[in-house]
Amino acid sequence: MQKHSIKQVEAVTGNTPQELANNYNEAMKRLQGCHPTDEWHGDVVYIYYFTEETVTECLADEFELMGETHTCGECPFCTKKLNRHGEVDVRFKWAVCGKTGESVTVKESACDILYSILDTRIQEGRQEGMNKDVKIKMIQFDVDQRMLAAQLGVSQPRISQILNREMSEELHDKVMNAIEECALRTSAEV
């Protein structure tokens, strides 16, 4: 992100000396954080001041200007170490970027890869978090990761990784169908 300082000028006038003084005081109050300086030329006062303009260089900068910041740990491509239970081991502060293959810390600022995913989701009108609908459906149908792993024929750590990453439409549909099948099988057993 680049910041540019731009010099501006404002001319202050008034019909009477008191009106000029009031207008001048009002302008100086309004511009107090902009480092104003003045030049008097008879009945006109020129107030010079500086404004800051921020120019974004990438998508991450645009989100930061909107007050939204994210870390590498939030990215679906961030591959974190798993503990023996197949859950993300929070003791490790380092991970591997699945896109670049580089080591990253989970707390460092996210790159444009994550922000482009978020931007796409916003443009498509999907404001909820990644795979939130899958997790909600798992709760609604009382299906846990172990049951889903058995239904899909994969390990529970693999399900944990799938749920923490952005899914393709095909995988999303496959997981949603597996949740429904697990729920049907569980209700048939009861």
Summary of the structure (lengths in Angstrom):
residues: 190
radius of gyration: 28.2
end to end distance: 59.1
largest distance: 94.2
contacts: 485
relative contact order: 0.10
helix: 45%
strand: 22%
